[in-house]
Amino acid sequence: MTAANGSESKQMVQQTEPRPQPVDAAAAALRDDGHDMPLPRHARTVFLGILCLIAVLACLYLARDIVLPVVLAIVLQLLLQPLVRWLQRWRVPKALGALLAIFLLLAVFVGLGMLLSTPAANWAAKLPGDWPGLQQKFAFLKAPVERVQQTLDQMGIQIASPGELFSHPVGMVTAVFSGTGSVAAHLLETLLVLFYLLVFSETILRRLVEVLPTLSDKREAVEISLHVERDISVYLLTVTVINSVVGCATACVMWLCGVSGPILWGVVAFCLNFVPILGPLCGVLLFLAVGLVSEGATWSALLPAALYLGIHILEGEIITPMLLARRFTINPVAVILALIFWYWMWGVAGAILAVPMLAIIKIISDRLRPLRAFGHMLEG
């Protein structure tokens, strides 16, 4: 009996031991394990995909007054959904929790508006009186700017004339932020969509899972949804905290430099930091102008811009990579192209939403096998 049992167990072990696979079988297993990145093999597939992408982007551009508030509501829903779920743990109904989250968001914006109204009004009253003096001190730059303007005109690039640039500084700011008008005009739509997303997002996901045909598709849809929500929520919360620290540091720097309205400039730095690369670049130019208005054409006028640049280098090169590099590694070239493209599509709001949308696209592409090659190209 012992010998029989020993021989039987030996046969079972031999049956369970993995047998060496031939080369073709191993290659087939490697192709089917879900870790490959398939590329389209037919030109027809490529051209149909390009045409579909062009059609979608054209619809997003033409319907931006409708689509932009919806996209903004989706991003805000990812930011506020953890708060609503935390309130649910304390037995607060979901609808009431959604209303509390939206009221908290509105209270922050209204509070900042009331806090900044006085310093903003002071700077608006101060700028027209100081601008002619600065215009005279920097009149030597007018001729080079005109030459650059002529060169750009010959290249077919149209920008404002030097006279307009030197005569209407407020118009320059208005032109830069003209893309935000659609967001302000559709604030009610954004809040309405945001409320229903906070309340019924799980219902929408449940209905989508019920429609999908196979169990693997259902599981993949749930995993992608949870992955996107978790990662984007962490990203938005982390970036918001980092930008708040940058705003506080900038306000302290402006106060030490003797610039009036330091809280105003701290909030400006907080908002600009939501737009990677382009936002801090505009911030350096803005704080250079603030230093010139406050100190005049002296070397001390460079101090606010230099200190702000130092804060941004510390944040962008050390703090943010240390906190986000493990979760988000996106190619910087893809980031700058996304910023330029979405700013052209939707203005400043598009530039602010560019990186969150790019992160969502990358997460989905990494999870869906046909798009995995595109997600790999976005990898940092």
DOTOR-337233 format. One record per residue (C-alpha): x, y, z. Coordinates in steps of 0.001 Angstrom, whole numbers, plus 500000, padded with zeros to 6 digits. Each point is the difference from the previous one (the first is absolute). Layout:
REM DOTOR-337233
XYZ
...
***
This chain:
REM DOTOR-337233
500000500000500000
502767502412500834
501812499346496740
496736500345498066
499166503277501695
503524501251499349
499837499160496307
496521501567499697
501098503266501648
503070500018497785
497778499757496937
497806502878501268
503064502208500548
501245499183496529
496600500886498552
499904503352501834
503557500987499059
500072502549497169
501279498536496764
502308502027497763
498016501709497282
501192500256496427
501133503352498720
496801500685498059
497788499148502980
502050502251502293
499756502863497510
496245499499499754
499682500080503782
502061503193500096
497726501581497427
496868499013501873
501045500883503536
498718503570499663
503386501685500379
500788500576496321
499323503218498146
498309499151496689
500299502404497094
497530500299497100
501118497947497033
497784501455497293
500160503533498584
496209500087499876
499813499646503784
502494502824500490
498210502383497665
496601499214501490
501396500686503473
501459503321498851
496704501035498395
498079499023503150
502415502003502171
499667503076497744
496211499728500127
499986499735503808
502351502982500397
497915502067497573
496879499241502041
501829500937503220
501027503312498465
496615500887498533
498076498887503104
502498501436502515
497315502103501696
498229496758500936
502899497554500317
502336502181502089
497633500326503005
499396496237499896
503741499198499958
500576502510502798
497201498365502008
501565496553499489
503382501199501289
498376501710502987
498015496832500683
503247498025500207
501301502611502445
496903500107502226
498898496351499867
502265498921502926
498384502695502160
496506498775499120
500951496407500832
501544501104503277
496737501724500897
498129496813499094
502010498101502604
498568502429502547
496451499108498860
499548503187497934
497757499344496959
501817500147496689
497877502853498619
500575502079503123
503710499193499934
500192501115496369
498297503297500865
502392500553502913
503018499320497769
498756502449497355
499207502652502616
503507499569501430
501476500491496534
497897503119499414
500843501347503457
503723499745499209
499605501922496742
497671502621501492
502292500457503003
503026500468497773
498076502467497854
498997502092503000
503524499821501431
501626501087496741
497527502653498879
501693502849501892
503652499350498949
498913499301496418
498106503298499896
503040501818501407
502268498565497325
497447500759497277
499904503626501166
503796500192500306
500936498493496642
498710502752497633
501950502661501886
503285498054500125
499888498582496485
500925503227498091
503144500434502135
501086496408499334
499198500454496325
502388502957499833
502767498159501873
499796497022497660
499445501961496800
503325498674498671
498335496576499620
497364501321497599
502213499907496885
501162496371500526
496418498920500650
498920501653496749
502718498126498101
498851496719501531
496433500903499061
500996500612496386
501848496682499866
497004498147501418
497691501722497521
502187498788497159
499751496480501414
496200500303500134
499778500165503808
497649502746501166
500282501438503516
499069503297501542
501961503032498846
502628501562502312
497841503073500499
497162497863501274
502345498032502250
501419503156501585
496713501892500190
497532497433501329
501479497732502678
496563499156501318
498963498932496507
502926497582499932
498748498240503126
496458499954498628
501218498413496766
501914497295501845
497039498989502160
497314500406497343
499591496211499778
498564499825503507
496775501752499017
498283496760499035
500701498485503435
498619503061501805
496944500113497735
499225496317500581
500702499861503728
496476498780500720
500381497175497480
503316498956501572
498547499915503508
496880498164498865
501990497294498180
502396499808502955
497160499360502453
498489497186497951
503412498415499390
500722499988503732
496643498382500720
499561497586497066
503552499139498856
499783496518501548
496637499427498316
501483500941496616
502889497575500545
497607497238501074
497894500436496845
503136499945497859
501159496778501623
496589498413499399
500173500827496292
503455498461499420
499809496441498613
502700497990501812
501126499721503599
503557501063499105
498665503161498340
497909500794503068
502978499498502319
502260502098497758
497467502856499884
499740500078503802
503794499858500410
500557502832497523
497337502152501644
501397499480503498
503571500481498803
499192503279498224
498006501340502948
502630499065502576
503037501249498080
498432503216498721
498576500792503444
503429499520501565
501581502073497237
497550502892500339
500148500036503796
503813499845500018
500366502709497365
497490502213501822
501945499677503263
503325500655498239
498594503036498202
498608501309503299
503485499786501513
501406501794496946
497349502719500364
500774500488503700
503751500146499317
499461502513497188
497799502170502223
502738500005502673
502625500901497396
497896502854498648
499472501293503537
503744499895500718
500681501846496725
497551502736500967
497537499301497170
496492501158500824
497226497377500094
502149496903500742
496922497792500469
498848500906496495
503304498894498483
500024496850502097
496622499017498542
501246500887496502
503007497702500495
497662497277501318
497838500201496861
502909500232497543
501640496903501438
497089497863498813
501312500518496439
503377498226499811
502894501724498217
497950502792498419
498452501175503277
503288500574501858
501480501622496887
497136502491499924
500459500403503762
503652501060499603
499012502629497426
497095501157502166
502103500388503150
502669501792497985
497332502522498987
498788500205503610
503537500733501162
500393502708497376
496725501632501017
500878499814503702
503722500867499918
500462501731496664
502803499270497530
502560498856502611
501804496751500759
497763499400503008
497064499677497588
501429496617498934
499798498584503530
496294498916500000
500368498173496675
503301498385501077
498602498766503307
496844498686498306
502200498154497482
501960498484502888
496770498812501654
498854498446496730
503338498219499417
499893498575503537
496416498846499517
500320498758496412
503359498236500266
499905498542503521
496619500022501778
497581499068497198
502173497211498464
500574498539503468
496246499838500705
498586499116496570
502735498191498061
498922496532501165
496390500503498956
500247502331497010
502855499888497516
498888501804496848
502316501035497199
500757503754500324
499705500390496213
496469498587500175
499215502400502855
501118503125498129
498219498898496798
496820499320501977
500224503436501641
500410501783496680
497288497981498273
497346500274502714
500741503689500535
499314500489496301
496827497905500278
498493501309503241
502126502913501225
501379500231503541
497499497434501301
501282497541497403
503600500574501120
498995499332503628
498161496805499021
502706498793497586
502131498021502473
497064498297501823
498502498996496636
503397498728498837
500344497951503194
496520498511499504
500847499104496377
503245498337501086
498344497955502755
497305498763497620
502551499278497247
502159497964502380
496989497866500925
498557499416496512
502113497662497873
499362501664496593
501105503380501439
502922498722502067
502604501131497441
498647503559500140
500107499944503796
503613498799499829
500879502964497770
498608502365502670
502223498427502654
502561502325501558
***
